[in-house]
Amino acid sequence: MDFEFSGEIFYWRGPSPFHFIAVPEGECSRIRAVSKSVTYGWGVIPVTVEIGRTRWTTSLFPKDGGYLLPVKDRVRKAEGLELGDRAGVRMSLGQPGGRIR
């Protein structure tokens, strides 16, 4: 299952500080519909992500009925992204070779 969206990069101090992009509600609805078949526990969903020319694997975090996409520091640096910037995201559920379509 593939997605394209854009979102603003924000910082969350939580127990593990990180930068995130909130997945828009329309995409969250589609993810929730298949979440039980793709989660590996605690509601986290493995994804393969591309922003610009940078590709990586991570997991979506469930938060307040939606999902947050963590954006690694190396990705932000490689793509010249700062706090508050909007980024275009291409994302596939599942790890490479194990995608859900």
N, CA, C and O atoms as a printed pandas DataFrame, in Angstrom:
     atom_number atom_name residue_name chain_id  residue_number  x_coord  y_coord  z_coord
0              1         N          MET        A               1    0.864   -1.162    0.000
1              2        CA          MET        A               1    0.000    0.000    0.000
2              3         C          MET        A               1    0.909    1.223    0.000
3              4         O          MET        A               1    1.708    1.410    0.917
4              5         N          ASP        A               2    0.785    2.045   -1.019
5              6        CA          ASP        A               2    1.655    3.199   -1.191
6              7         C          ASP        A               2    0.902    4.499   -0.933
7              8         O          ASP        A               2   -0.306    4.593   -1.154
8              9         N          PHE        A               3    1.651    5.505   -0.457
9             10        CA          PHE        A               3    1.082    6.801   -0.090
10            11         C          PHE        A               3    1.995    7.919   -0.563
11            12         O          PHE        A               3    3.212    7.747   -0.636
12            13         N          GLU        A               4    1.406    9.066   -0.883
13            14        CA          GLU        A               4    2.150   10.299   -1.130
14            15         C          GLU        A               4    1.420   11.412   -0.422
15            16         O          GLU        A               4    0.207   11.562   -0.572
16            17         N          PHE        A               5    2.153   12.195    0.351
17            18        CA          PHE        A               5    1.571   13.329    1.062
18            19         C          PHE        A               5    2.681   14.284    1.441
19            20         O          PHE        A               5    3.859   13.978    1.256
20            21         N          SER        A               6    2.318   15.430    1.967
21            22        CA          SER        A               6    3.315   16.353    2.494
22            23         C          SER        A               6    2.891   16.764    3.889
23            24         O          SER        A               6    1.711   16.712    4.238
24            25         N          GLY        A               7    3.857   17.167    4.672
25            26        CA          GLY        A               7    3.563   17.587    6.028
26            27         C          GLY        A               7    4.693   18.402    6.611
27            28         O          GLY        A               7    5.809   18.417    6.092
28            29         N          GLU        A               8    4.384   19.079    7.700
29            30        CA          GLU        A               8    5.352   19.931    8.382
30            31         C          GLU        A               8    6.172   19.125    9.382
31            32         O          GLU        A               8    5.641   18.286   10.111
32            33         N          ILE        A               9    7.461   19.391    9.403
33            34        CA          ILE        A               9    8.353   18.731   10.356
34            35         C          ILE        A               9    8.225   19.427   11.709
35            36         O          ILE        A               9    8.368   20.646   11.811
36            37         N          PHE        A              10    7.953   18.632   12.743
37            38        CA          PHE        A              10    7.866   19.197   14.084
38            39         C          PHE        A              10    8.696   18.359   15.046
39            40         O          PHE        A              10    9.016   17.203   14.770
40            41         N          TYR        A              11    9.034   18.960   16.174
41            42        CA          TYR        A              11    9.868   18.324   17.190
42            43         C          TYR        A              11    8.996   17.899   18.354
43            44         O          TYR        A              11    8.146   18.659   18.818
44            45         N          TRP        A              12    9.213   16.673   18.826
45            46        CA          TRP        A              12    8.493   16.191   20.003
46            47         C          TRP        A              12    9.527   15.724   21.009
47            48         O          TRP        A              12   10.361   14.872   20.701
48            49         N          ARG        A              13    9.475   16.280   22.209
49            50        CA          ARG        A              13   10.482   16.001   23.234
50            51         C          ARG        A              13   10.306   14.647   23.882
51            52         O          ARG        A              13   11.292   14.099   24.375
52            53         N          GLY        A              14    9.143   14.082   23.914
53            54        CA          GLY        A              14    8.853   12.782   24.502
54            55         C          GLY        A              14   10.032   12.053   25.120
55            56         O          GLY        A              14   11.108   12.634   25.263
56            57         N          PRO        A              15    9.853   10.808   25.483
57            58        CA          PRO        A              15   10.940   10.058   26.101
58            59         C          PRO        A              15   12.112    9.830   25.145
59            60         O          PRO        A              15   13.241    9.615   25.586
60            61         N          SER        A              16   11.850    9.875   23.858
61            62        CA          SER        A              16   12.901    9.730   22.859
62            63         C          SER        A              16   12.755   10.891   21.876
63            64         O          SER        A              16   11.986   10.803   20.919
64            65         N          PRO        A              17   13.497   11.981   22.112
65            66        CA          PRO        A              17   13.315   13.174   21.260
66            67         C          PRO        A              17   13.537   12.858   19.788
67            68         O          PRO        A              17   14.454   12.121   19.428
68            69         N          PHE        A              18   12.684   13.427   18.947
69            70        CA          PHE        A              18   12.779   13.157   17.522
70            71         C          PHE        A              18   11.987   14.195   16.748
71            72         O          PHE        A              18   11.192   14.942   17.319
72            73         N          HIS        A              19   12.211   14.234   15.456
73            74        CA          HIS        A              19   11.419   15.056   14.547
74            75         C          HIS        A              19   10.429   14.140   13.834
75            76         O          HIS        A              19   10.746   12.999   13.498
76            77         N          PHE        A              20    9.237   14.659   13.614
77            78        CA          PHE        A              20    8.157   13.864   13.023
78            79         C          PHE        A              20    7.410   14.665   11.964
79            80         O          PHE        A              20    7.504   15.891   11.903
80            81         N          ILE        A              21    6.667   13.939   11.135
81            82        CA          ILE        A              21    5.642   14.489   10.250
82            83         C          ILE        A              21    4.367   13.724   10.573
83            84         O          ILE        A              21    4.371   12.493   10.597
84            85         N          ALA        A              22    3.277   14.442   10.821
85            86        CA          ALA        A              22    1.989   13.796   11.069
86            87         C          ALA        A              22    1.428   13.298    9.734
87            88         O          ALA        A              22    1.388   14.039    8.752
88            89         N          VAL        A              23    1.000   12.048    9.712
89            90        CA          VAL        A              23    0.369   11.481    8.519
90            91         C          VAL        A              23   -1.043   12.064    8.435
91            92         O          VAL        A              23   -1.779   12.020    9.420
92            93         N          PRO        A              24   -1.440   12.615    7.267
93            94        CA          PRO        A              24   -2.781   13.197    7.140
94            95         C          PRO        A              24   -3.898   12.176    7.395
95            96         O          PRO        A              24   -3.711   10.976    7.191
96            97         N          GLU        A              25   -5.045   12.659    7.838
97            98        CA          GLU        A              25   -6.157   11.802    8.244
98            99         C          GLU        A              25   -6.601   10.835    7.146
99           100         O          GLU        A              25   -6.874    9.671    7.440
100          101         N          GLY        A              26   -6.678   11.273    5.910
101          102        CA          GLY        A              26   -7.104   10.377    4.827
102          103         C          GLY        A              26   -6.214    9.153    4.722
103          104         O          GLY        A              26   -6.699    8.034    4.553
104          105         N          GLU        A              27   -4.906    9.369    4.822
105          106        CA          GLU        A              27   -3.962    8.260    4.776
106          107         C          GLU        A              27   -4.065    7.413    6.044
107          108         O          GLU        A              27   -3.943    6.190    5.985
108          109         N          CYS        A              28   -4.290    8.062    7.194
109          110        CA          CYS        A              28   -4.433    7.318    8.453
110          111         C          CYS        A              28   -5.612    6.352    8.387
111          112         O          CYS        A              28   -5.528    5.235    8.897
112          113         N          SER        A              29   -6.701    6.773    7.766
113          114        CA          SER        A              29   -7.869    5.899    7.626
114          115         C          SER        A              29   -7.521    4.640    6.845
115          116         O          SER        A              29   -7.921    3.536    7.216
116          117         N          ARG        A              30   -6.774    4.813    5.765
117          118        CA          ARG        A              30   -6.368    3.660    4.949
118          119         C          ARG        A              30   -5.425    2.745    5.732
119          120         O          ARG        A              30   -5.507    1.521    5.628
120          121         N          ILE        A              31   -4.536    3.346    6.510
121          122        CA          ILE        A              31   -3.592    2.548    7.306
122          123         C          ILE        A              31   -4.332    1.784    8.405
123          124         O          ILE        A              31   -4.067    0.603    8.630
124          125         N          ARG        A              32   -5.256    2.457    9.085
125          126        CA          ARG        A              32   -6.022    1.784   10.148
126          127         C          ARG        A              32   -6.758    0.569    9.613
127          128         O          ARG        A              32   -6.903   -0.431   10.315
128          129         N          ALA        A              33   -7.229    0.651    8.361
129          130        CA          ALA        A              33   -7.996   -0.450    7.772
130          131         C          ALA        A              33   -7.171   -1.729    7.640
131          132         O          ALA        A              33   -7.735   -2.823    7.626
132          133         N          VAL        A              34   -5.847   -1.612    7.543
133          134        CA          VAL        A              34   -4.995   -2.795    7.394
134          135         C          VAL        A              34   -4.013   -2.951    8.561
135          136         O          VAL        A              34   -3.150   -3.829    8.533
136          137         N          SER        A              35   -4.140   -2.118    9.567
137          138        CA          SER        A              35   -3.135   -2.059   10.631
138          139         C          SER        A              35   -2.911   -3.400   11.340
139          140         O          SER        A              35   -1.774   -3.736   11.672
140          141         N          LYS        A              36   -3.970   -4.160   11.573
141          142        CA          LYS        A              36   -3.808   -5.431   12.286
142          143         C          LYS        A              36   -2.970   -6.430   11.506
143          144         O          LYS        A              36   -2.336   -7.304   12.097
144          145         N          SER        A              37   -2.962   -6.310   10.192
145          146        CA          SER        A              37   -2.184   -7.261    9.396
146          147         C          SER        A              37   -0.744   -6.810    9.170
147          148         O          SER        A              37    0.069   -7.589    8.672
148          149         N          VAL        A              38   -0.409   -5.559    9.530
149          150        CA          VAL        A              38    0.957   -5.084    9.291
150          151         C          VAL        A              38    1.715   -4.685   10.549
151          152         O          VAL        A              38    2.936   -4.535   10.494
152          153         N          THR        A              39    1.048   -4.510   11.668
153          154        CA          THR        A              39    1.752   -4.109   12.885
154          155         C          THR        A              39    2.583   -5.258   13.428
155          156         O          THR        A              39    2.232   -6.427   13.265
156          157         N          TYR        A              40    3.679   -4.915   14.070
157          158        CA          TYR        A              40    4.470   -5.949   14.739
158          159         C          TYR        A              40    4.436   -5.758   16.254
159          160         O          TYR        A              40    5.290   -6.277   16.972
160          161         N          GLY        A              41    3.459   -5.022   16.724
161          162        CA          GLY        A              41    3.254   -4.840   18.159
162          163         C          GLY        A              41    3.140   -3.382   18.536
163          164         O          GLY        A              41    3.697   -2.513   17.866
164          165         N          TRP        A              42    2.416   -3.114   19.611
165          166        CA          TRP        A              42    2.220   -1.768   20.162
166          167         C          TRP        A              42    1.619   -0.804   19.153
167          168         O          TRP        A              42    1.656    0.408   19.369
168          169         N          GLY        A              43    1.066   -1.312   18.057
169          170        CA          GLY        A              43    0.439   -0.463   17.061
170          171         C          GLY        A              43    1.389    0.197   16.087
171          172         O          GLY        A              43    0.945    0.934   15.206
172          173         N          VAL        A              44    2.699   -0.046   16.220
173          174        CA          VAL        A              44    3.646    0.539   15.275
174          175         C          VAL        A              44    3.573   -0.203   13.951
175          176         O          VAL        A              44    3.345   -1.412   13.911
176          177         N          ILE        A              45    3.770    0.539   12.872
177          178        CA          ILE        A              45    3.617    0.005   11.513
178          179         C          ILE        A              45    4.940    0.203   10.765
179          180         O          ILE        A              45    5.385    1.341   10.617
180          181         N          PRO        A              46    5.578   -0.869   10.289
181          182        CA          PRO        A              46    6.813   -0.709    9.524
182          183         C          PRO        A              46    6.529   -0.070    8.165
183          184         O          PRO        A              46    5.546   -0.399    7.502
184          185         N          VAL        A              47    7.416    0.859    7.762
185          186        CA          VAL        A              47    7.266    1.549    6.484
186          187         C          VAL        A              47    8.628    1.757    5.829
187          188         O          VAL        A              47    9.665    1.799    6.491
188          189         N          THR        A              48    8.585    1.883    4.519
189          190        CA          THR        A              48    9.722    2.340    3.737
190          191         C          THR        A              48    9.347    3.729    3.229
191          192         O          THR        A              48    8.262    3.929    2.684
192          193         N          VAL        A              49   10.257    4.683    3.413
193          194        CA          VAL        A              49    9.935    6.092    3.168
194          195         C          VAL        A              49   10.969    6.718    2.241
195          196         O          VAL        A              49   12.146    6.358    2.264
196          197         N          GLU        A              50   10.504    7.666    1.424
197          198        CA          GLU        A              50   11.391    8.504    0.624
198          199         C          GLU        A              50   10.986    9.954    0.818
199          200         O          GLU        A              50    9.814   10.311    0.697
200          201         N          ILE        A              51   11.967   10.775    1.118
201          202        CA          ILE        A              51   11.823   12.230    1.088
202          203         C          ILE        A              51   12.956   12.720    0.199
203          204         O          ILE        A              51   14.131   12.491    0.488
204          205         N          GLY        A              52   12.596   13.390   -0.874
205          206        CA          GLY        A              52   13.626   13.798   -1.836
206          207         C          GLY        A              52   14.319   12.575   -2.396
207          208         O          GLY        A              52   13.672   11.660   -2.906
208          209         N          ARG        A              53   15.650   12.564   -2.299
209          210        CA          ARG        A              53   16.428   11.422   -2.801
210          211         C          ARG        A              53   16.847   10.465   -1.697
211          212         O          ARG        A              53   17.623    9.541   -1.941
212          213         N          THR        A              54   16.342   10.673   -0.483
213          214        CA          THR        A              54   16.735    9.839    0.651
214          215         C          THR        A              54   15.650    8.806    0.948
215          216         O          THR        A              54   14.470    9.136    1.065
216          217         N          ARG        A              55   16.075    7.559    1.067
217          218        CA          ARG        A              55   15.155    6.441    1.323
218          219         C          ARG        A              55   15.623    5.716    2.578
219          220         O          ARG        A              55   16.820    5.508    2.774
220          221         N          TRP        A              56   14.665    5.329    3.434
221          222        CA          TRP        A              56   14.999    4.594    4.658
222          223         C          TRP        A              56   13.796    3.809    5.140
223          224         O          TRP        A              56   12.679    3.999    4.657
224          225         N          THR        A              57   14.036    2.925    6.097
225          226        CA          THR        A              57   12.946    2.188    6.736
226          227         C          THR        A              57   12.815    2.679    8.174
227          228         O          THR        A              57   13.800    3.030    8.824
228          229         N          THR        A              58   11.587    2.694    8.644
229          230        CA          THR        A              58   11.277    3.128   10.000
230          231         C          THR        A              58    9.922    2.540   10.369
231          232         O          THR        A              58    9.434    1.623    9.708
232          233         N          SER        A              59    9.328    3.065   11.410
233          234        CA          SER        A              59    7.989    2.630   11.815
234          235         C          SER        A              59    7.142    3.830   12.168
235          236         O          SER        A              59    7.610    4.766   12.818
236          237         N          LEU        A              60    5.884    3.801   11.733
237          238        CA          LEU        A              60    4.930    4.828   12.136
238          239         C          LEU        A              60    4.560    4.604   13.594
239          240         O          LEU        A              60    4.400    3.463   14.029
240          241         N          PHE        A              61    4.425    5.682   14.345
241          242        CA          PHE        A              61    4.014    5.613   15.745
242          243         C          PHE        A              61    2.545    6.008   15.832
243          244         O          PHE        A              61    2.170    7.052   15.298
244          245         N          PRO        A              62    1.707    5.219   16.481
245          246        CA          PRO        A              62    0.315    5.635   16.676
246          247         C          PRO        A              62    0.261    6.760   17.720
247          248         O          PRO        A              62    0.939    6.700   18.746
248          249         N          LYS        A              63   -0.556    7.786   17.441
249          250        CA          LYS        A              63   -0.696    8.901   18.380
250          251         C          LYS        A              63   -2.048    9.555   18.179
251          252         O          LYS        A              63   -2.350   10.052   17.095
252          253         N          ASP        A              64   -2.868    9.554   19.229
253          254        CA          ASP        A              64   -4.171   10.241   19.222
254          255         C          ASP        A              64   -5.037    9.856   18.020
255          256         O          ASP        A              64   -5.664   10.722   17.410
256          257         N          GLY        A              65   -5.075    8.577   17.679
257          258        CA          GLY        A              65   -5.910    8.099   16.583
258          259         C          GLY        A              65   -5.286    8.252   15.209
259          260         O          GLY        A              65   -5.875    7.825   14.215
260          261         N          GLY        A              66   -4.110    8.851   15.131
261          262        CA          GLY        A              66   -3.400    9.020   13.858
262          263         C          GLY        A              66   -2.045    8.334   13.931
263          264         O          GLY        A              66   -1.810    7.471   14.777
264          265         N          TYR        A              67   -1.167    8.733   13.035
265          266        CA          TYR        A              67    0.175    8.170   12.994
266          267         C          TYR        A              67    1.193    9.278   12.789
267          268         O          TYR        A              67    0.934   10.263   12.098
268          269         N          LEU        A              68    2.362    9.097   13.407
269          270        CA          LEU        A              68    3.481   10.013   13.237
270          271         C          LEU        A              68    4.610    9.285   12.527
271          272         O          LEU        A              68    4.936    8.142   12.849
272          273         N          LEU        A              69    5.200    9.974   11.551
273          274        CA          LEU        A              69    6.339    9.453   10.810
274          275         C          LEU        A              69    7.614   10.074   11.373
275          276         O          LEU        A              69    7.801   11.285   11.250
276          277         N          PRO        A              70    8.509    9.275   11.996
277          278        CA          PRO        A              70    9.765    9.830   12.481
278          279         C          PRO        A              70   10.692   10.152   11.307
279          280         O          PRO        A              70   10.812    9.375   10.360
280          281         N          VAL        A              71   11.340   11.308   11.389
281          282        CA          VAL        A              71   12.273   11.737   10.344
282          283         C          VAL        A              71   13.661   11.828   10.981
283          284         O          VAL        A              71   13.920   12.704   11.806
284          285         N          LYS        A              72   14.532   10.928   10.594
285          286        CA          LYS        A              72   15.869   10.847   11.169
286          287         C          LYS        A              72   16.673   12.117   10.880
287          288         O          LYS        A              72   16.459   12.786    9.869
288          289         N          ASP        A              73   17.601   12.434   11.787
289          290        CA          ASP        A              73   18.458   13.601   11.592
290          291         C          ASP        A              73   19.242   13.503   10.286
291          292         O          ASP        A              73   19.406   14.500    9.583
292          293         N          ARG        A              74   19.722   12.313    9.962
293          294        CA          ARG        A              74   20.504   12.171    8.722
294          295         C          ARG        A              74   19.661   12.483    7.487
295          296         O          ARG        A              74   20.180   12.983    6.489
296          297         N          VAL        A              75   18.365   12.191    7.553
297          298        CA          VAL        A              75   17.462   12.494    6.442
298          299         C          VAL        A              75   17.267   14.005    6.344
299          300         O          VAL        A              75   17.365   14.580    5.260
300          301         N          ARG        A              76   16.992   14.641    7.475
301          302        CA          ARG        A              76   16.799   16.101    7.472
302          303         C          ARG        A              76   18.040   16.806    6.943
303          304         O          ARG        A              76   17.934   17.736    6.143
304          305         N          LYS        A              77   19.210   16.369    7.383
305          306        CA          LYS        A              77   20.461   16.999    6.929
306          307         C          LYS        A              77   20.684   16.772    5.438
307          308         O          LYS        A              77   21.030   17.703    4.711
308          309         N          ALA        A              78   20.487   15.544    4.985
309          310        CA          ALA        A              78   20.700   15.217    3.564
310          311         C          ALA        A              78   19.768   16.008    2.653
311          312         O          ALA        A              78   20.145   16.362    1.536
312          313         N          GLU        A              79   18.560   16.286    3.121
313          314        CA          GLU        A              79   17.561   16.975    2.303
314          315         C          GLU        A              79   17.461   18.470    2.632
315          316         O          GLU        A              79   16.637   19.176    2.051
316          317         N          GLY        A              80   18.290   18.949    3.554
317          318        CA          GLY        A              80   18.291   20.379    3.897
318          319         C          GLY        A              80   17.001   20.827    4.562
319          320         O          GLY        A              80   16.546   21.946    4.327
320          321         N          LEU        A              81   16.402   19.974    5.389
321          322        CA          LEU        A              81   15.126   20.277    6.030
322          323         C          LEU        A              81   15.329   20.730    7.469
323          324         O          LEU        A              81   16.154   20.182    8.199
324          325         N          GLU        A              82   14.568   21.731    7.856
325          326        CA          GLU        A              82   14.618   22.284    9.208
326          327         C          GLU        A              82   13.248   22.166    9.862
327          328         O          GLU        A              82   12.246   21.902    9.197
328          329         N          LEU        A              83   13.224   22.362   11.153
329          330        CA          LEU        A              83   11.988   22.410   11.920
330          331         C          LEU        A              83   11.019   23.389   11.261
331          332         O          LEU        A              83   11.395   24.522   10.959
332          333         N          GLY        A              84    9.766   22.958   11.034
333          334        CA          GLY        A              84    8.755   23.819   10.431
334          335         C          GLY        A              84    8.672   23.739    8.912
335          336         O          GLY        A              84    7.699   24.213    8.325
336          337         N          ASP        A              85    9.682   23.144    8.261
337          338        CA          ASP        A              85    9.628   22.974    6.799
338          339         C          ASP        A              85    8.580   21.927    6.440
339          340         O          ASP        A              85    8.291   21.024    7.226
340          341         N          ARG        A              86    8.012   22.060    5.238
341          342        CA          ARG        A              86    7.120   21.031    4.702
342          343         C          ARG        A              86    7.936   20.126    3.797
343          344         O          ARG        A              86    8.791   20.582    3.038
344          345         N          ALA        A              87    7.655   18.834    3.895
345          346        CA          ALA        A              87    8.376   17.852    3.089
346          347         C          ALA        A              87    7.377   16.971    2.357
347          348         O          ALA        A              87    6.339   16.599    2.903
348          349         N          GLY        A              88    7.700   16.647    1.127
349          350        CA          GLY        A              88    6.924   15.680    0.364
350          351         C          GLY        A              88    7.376   14.278    0.741
351          352         O          GLY        A              88    8.575   14.006    0.805
352          353         N          VAL        A              89    6.430   13.395    0.989
353          354        CA          VAL        A              89    6.720   12.045    1.473
354          355         C          VAL        A              89    6.136   11.014    0.517
355          356         O          VAL        A              89    4.983   11.124    0.099
356          357         N          ARG        A              90    6.941   10.013    0.175
357          358        CA          ARG        A              90    6.467    8.804   -0.509
358          359         C          ARG        A              90    6.702    7.669    0.474
359          360         O          ARG        A              90    7.805    7.521    1.000
360          361         N          MET        A              91    5.680    6.870    0.726
361          362        CA          MET        A              91    5.758    5.877    1.783
362          363         C          MET        A              91    5.022    4.607    1.379
363          364         O          MET        A              91    3.944    4.658    0.787
364          365         N          SER        A              92    5.627    3.458    1.713
365          366        CA          SER        A              92    4.997    2.149    1.491
366          367         C          SER        A              92    4.936    1.421    2.812
367          368         O          SER        A              92    5.904    1.417    3.572
368          369         N          LEU        A              93    3.787    0.797    3.092
369          370        CA          LEU        A              93    3.674   -0.004    4.305
370          371         C          LEU        A              93    4.495   -1.265    4.159
371          372         O          LEU        A              93    4.581   -1.841    3.074
372          373         N          GLY        A              94    5.101   -1.694    5.256
373          374        CA          GLY        A              94    5.911   -2.903    5.268
374          375         C          GLY        A              94    7.352   -2.608    4.921
375          376         O          GLY        A              94    7.682   -1.528    4.431
376          377         N          GLN        A              95    8.196   -3.570    5.177
377          378        CA          GLN        A              95    9.621   -3.463    4.864
378          379         C          GLN        A              95    9.845   -3.843    3.398
379          380         O          GLN        A              95    8.986   -4.490    2.799
380          381         N          PRO        A              96   10.975   -3.456    2.809
381          382        CA          PRO        A              96   11.254   -3.842    1.415
382          383         C          PRO        A              96   11.116   -5.355    1.246
383          384         O          PRO        A              96   11.598   -6.129    2.073
384          385         N          GLY        A              97   10.468   -5.753    0.189
385          386        CA          GLY        A              97   10.252   -7.172   -0.073
386          387         C          GLY        A              97    9.039   -7.736    0.658
387          388         O          GLY        A              97    8.595   -8.842    0.350
388          389         N          GLY        A              98    8.494   -6.993    1.623
389          390        CA          GLY        A              98    7.348   -7.464    2.372
390          391         C          GLY        A              98    6.226   -6.459    2.366
391          392         O          GLY        A              98    5.441   -6.393    3.312
392          393         N          ARG        A              99    6.140   -5.677    1.310
393          394        CA          ARG        A              99    5.146   -4.622    1.219
394          395         C          ARG        A              99    3.719   -5.152    1.222
395          396         O          ARG        A              99    3.448   -6.260    0.758
396          397         N          ILE        A             100    2.825   -4.348    1.748
397          398        CA          ILE        A             100    1.392   -4.603    1.675
398          399         C          ILE        A             100    0.865   -3.718    0.544
399          400         O          ILE        A             100    1.125   -2.515    0.543
400          401         N          ARG        A             101    0.152   -4.270   -0.393
401          402        CA          ARG        A             101   -0.351   -3.466   -1.523
402          403         C          ARG        A             101   -1.848   -3.309   -1.431
403          404         O          ARG        A             101   -2.455   -2.667   -2.288
